Amino acid sequence: MKRMNLIPFLDLEQLNRPYMEQITQAITRVVRSGHYIGGSEVAAFEDELASYQGRSHVVGVSNGLDALTLILQAYIEMGVMKPGQEVIVPSNTYIATLLAVSHASLVPVPVDASIDTLNIDTSLIEQAIKPGKTAAILVVHLYGRTAWDDTIEQLAAKYGLKIIEDNAQAIGSRLVDGRMAGSLGDAAAFSFYPTKNLGALGDAGAVATDDSRLAHTVKTLANYGSDTRYHNIFLGYNCRLDPVQAAALRVKLPHLDSDNARRRHIADIYTRAGLAKNRLDDCAHNYHQYVILDEHRDELRTHLAAMGIGTDIHYPTPPHMQPCYKRLLEGITMPVAELIARQAVSLPIAPYLTDAEASFIAAAVNDFKGSHRG
Ligand SMILES: *Cc1c(COP(=O)(O)O)cnc(C)c1O
């Protein structure tokens, strides 16, 4: 095969290159405004994201982990949840999902993944629910694939649970009926970490909800627990969205759908080449990651690296096997999540990739699979 230029797993400078000039102008606007905390850029971004999501309220916050933690903490302040209650989480997720639950003095209860979706196996949720003890289901649309079916809504109604979405990876993804990830449950957390589909130039995040009391509580908690100036009703935090980040995000939000469409086009090249075996066609996927499973994962990565193709692993160790959860989650096994951790490899996926690069990557993967058959 003909060698191409190096294809890194992800090049953030190249990702932001089309927006460089507008972002620079937007940042200059913030510098000139003299408003460096809160202000009109933050308010405008909150309005624009709320209208994109079709939700009544968006509160800009410091990052995705804080967004999740603040939602749970706000439900505790509102008396909707009590410290020590349990929250159902997927076992195949980034550690932040579980950390948020722990930081809000709640208890994460991992439920194994489905090998078809790599998301939570919804048929296993009900047996993990303890009536009265379980407070919420925290769904994660991992890799951008919506983790949603009727089971989740039915169980939430049956047991009186809140549904919270970790939408860090799925901004712009939709169900087949058109409903948007991040607008499906009671509240959703967003991350604008630079590698996410809507990436800032540093840390940033948001909470979206139709619940005005929740939105107000999150906003108050994120600002020292202060409802009016120098009056603190909660033991709050400083978790506000930076106006420089808000200004940069306002440049990129209008292009999110076209960027995601370009990712889908690249993903289709991979899928048509037969790379992914799991189901991808039952939602409008934003392809935050394109993950394939391979028994010889490490050799595959070495083979691709030799051809100049960067890859990554999401994630090499499931949260329940991390040292920080050794005590709380000691002894649990999650066979599917553990298999995914052994076999998953993420291929380059970004709006700037060319069709030729995607075809080259697909051919390189198939070349390896061919030599490992039988
Ligand atoms: C990125 C991410 C987070 C955390 O977001 P930060 O902005 O990095 O704090 C949470 N959950 C998932 C699934 C993520 O991918």
The ligand as a Tripos MOL2 file, in Angstrom:
@<TRIPOS>MOLECULE
LIG
   15    15     1     0     0
SMALL
NO_CHARGES

@<TRIPOS>ATOM
      1 C1        -15.1390   14.1890   28.6190 C.3       1 LIG1
      2 C2        -16.1080   13.4170   29.4130 C.ar      1 LIG1
      3 C3        -16.5300   13.8280   30.6860 C.ar      1 LIG1
      4 C4        -15.8870   14.9310   31.4430 C.3       1 LIG1
      5 O1        -15.8240   16.1450   30.7990 O.3       1 LIG1
      6 P1        -14.6860   17.1900   31.2150 P.3       1 LIG1
      7 O2        -15.1120   18.4370   30.5400 O.co2     1 LIG1
      8 O3        -13.3920   16.6560   30.7030 O.co2     1 LIG1
      9 O4        -14.7000   17.3150   32.7020 O.co2     1 LIG1
     10 C5        -17.5330   13.1200   31.3030 C.ar      1 LIG1
     11 N1        -18.0730   12.0370   30.7430 N.ar      1 LIG1
     12 C6        -17.6940   11.5890   29.5320 C.ar      1 LIG1
     13 C7        -18.3560   10.3930   28.9480 C.3       1 LIG1
     14 C8        -16.6730   12.2520   28.8370 C.ar      1 LIG1
     15 O5        -16.3030   11.7950   27.6390 O.3       1 LIG1
@<TRIPOS>BOND
     1     1     2 1
     2     2     3 ar
     3     2    14 ar
     4     3     4 1
     5     3    10 ar
     6     4     5 1
     7     5     6 1
     8     6     7 2
     9     6     8 1
    10     6     9 1
    11    10    11 ar
    12    11    12 ar
    13    12    13 1
    14    12    14 ar
    15    14    15 1
@<TRIPOS>SUBSTRUCTURE
     1 LIG1         1 GROUP 0 **** ****
